[in-house]
Amino acid sequence: MRKVSQFFERSAALDGEAVDRVALYLRRAHPVKTAECVSAHTNGAISVARVRKWLEHAAAPDFRAMLHLIRAYGAEFLVDVIGDAPESLLAAAIAEKRARLAELQRALDEEFSIESRR
C-alpha cells in the first residue's frame, strides 16, 4: 500500500494548458465564489484554499483532486479538460447534459403546474 500512496504523492501535475482548462471550466460552472462553490460541490474533499491556488495558477490539481472533480462534474468536465476527447467520452458528456436538462424541464413543469393551480 505504501507504493500506491507514494505514486499519488509523486504523480505529475497537469500541464499549463490543462490547468487553464480546469480553471476555465470551474469559473464557467461557478462564476461567483468559484473556490467556495467547488469545495461545496466536492463535499469539502477539495479545500477552498486549494481551488484558489489553481485559479491563480499558483498550483495544479493533483491526481486525487482530479478524481474528486471528475466525480463531482462528470464527463463534461473531462471533455473540457482533455480538449481532444474520444467519441465515447463526448457521448457520455452529451448524455449527462441531456439528463440534466430533462431534470430541469421536469422541475420547471412541476413549478408551473403548481403555480397554475393557485
N, C-alpha and C positions, 0 to 999 in steps of 0.2 A: 504494500500500500504506500510505502514511503516513496517509491519511484514515481508513482502516479502523481502524488502531491508535488514532488519536485518538478515534474513535467509541467504542471499547471503554473507553478511559480515562475518557470523559465520560458513559458511559451511566448513566442514572438507576438508583439502588439501589431495592430493593424497598420498598414502603410498610411501615409498622409492623406491620400485621396479617399481611402475608405473611412478614415476618421472624419473627414469633411462631410462625407455622405451620411454618416451616423448623426453628426450634429445637425445637418440639414433636415433629415427625417424627423428627429426629435423636436426641432424647432417648429416644423410644419405641423406635427401632431399636437404640440402644446405651445402655441405662440406666446402665452402668458405664463410666467413662472415655470419655465421649461424644466429646470432641475427638480423642483418640488413635485411637479406632476409625474415625471419619470420615476422618481423614487416611490411615489404613491402607486403608480401603475405596476411597479415591480414588487409591490407589497413590502417595501423597505429593504429589499435584497440589495439594492444599489443606493448608496447614500447620496444625499443632495450635494455634498462636497465633491464626490467623485464625478458626478454628472457635470457640475460646474467646470471642473478641470477639463473635461472633454470639450465642452462648449467653448472654452477659452484656448483650446489647443495646447494646454499645458500637460496633458496626458492622453493616453489612448485606452479604450476599453480592453480589458484582458479577456481571456477565454471564458472565464466564469461569468463575467459581466455580459459578454455577448450571448451566452446561453440564457441568462435572465431576460435580456432584451428580446431575443427570439421567442421565448416563451410568452412574453407579455404582448409583443406586437405582431408575431406571426410571420407568414410568408411574405407579406407586403414589405415588411422591414428588410428581410433578407434580399428581396429583389432589388430594393433601392441601394442597399449597401454593396451587394455584389456588382451591380451595374449590368453585367452581361450574363444574366441568369439563364439557366437551362429552361426549356419549354415546360417541363414538369413543374418547376417552381413557379413559373409565370401562371400556369393553370391553377395551381394551389392558391396563389395570391388573388386571382380573379374570383375563384370560388369563395374565398373568405370575404372578399369585398361584397359579392352578391348576397351572401348570408347576412352580413352586417346591414346592408341596405334594406333587405327584406324585413329584418327585425325593426329597423327604424320605421318602415312603411306600416308594419303591423301596429307599432306603438302610436303612430300618428292617427291611423284609422280608429284605434280604440279611443284615443283622446277626443277626436272629433265626434265620435259616436256618443260618448258620454256628454259632451257639451251640447249636442243637438237635442238630447232628451231633457235638458233643463228648462 
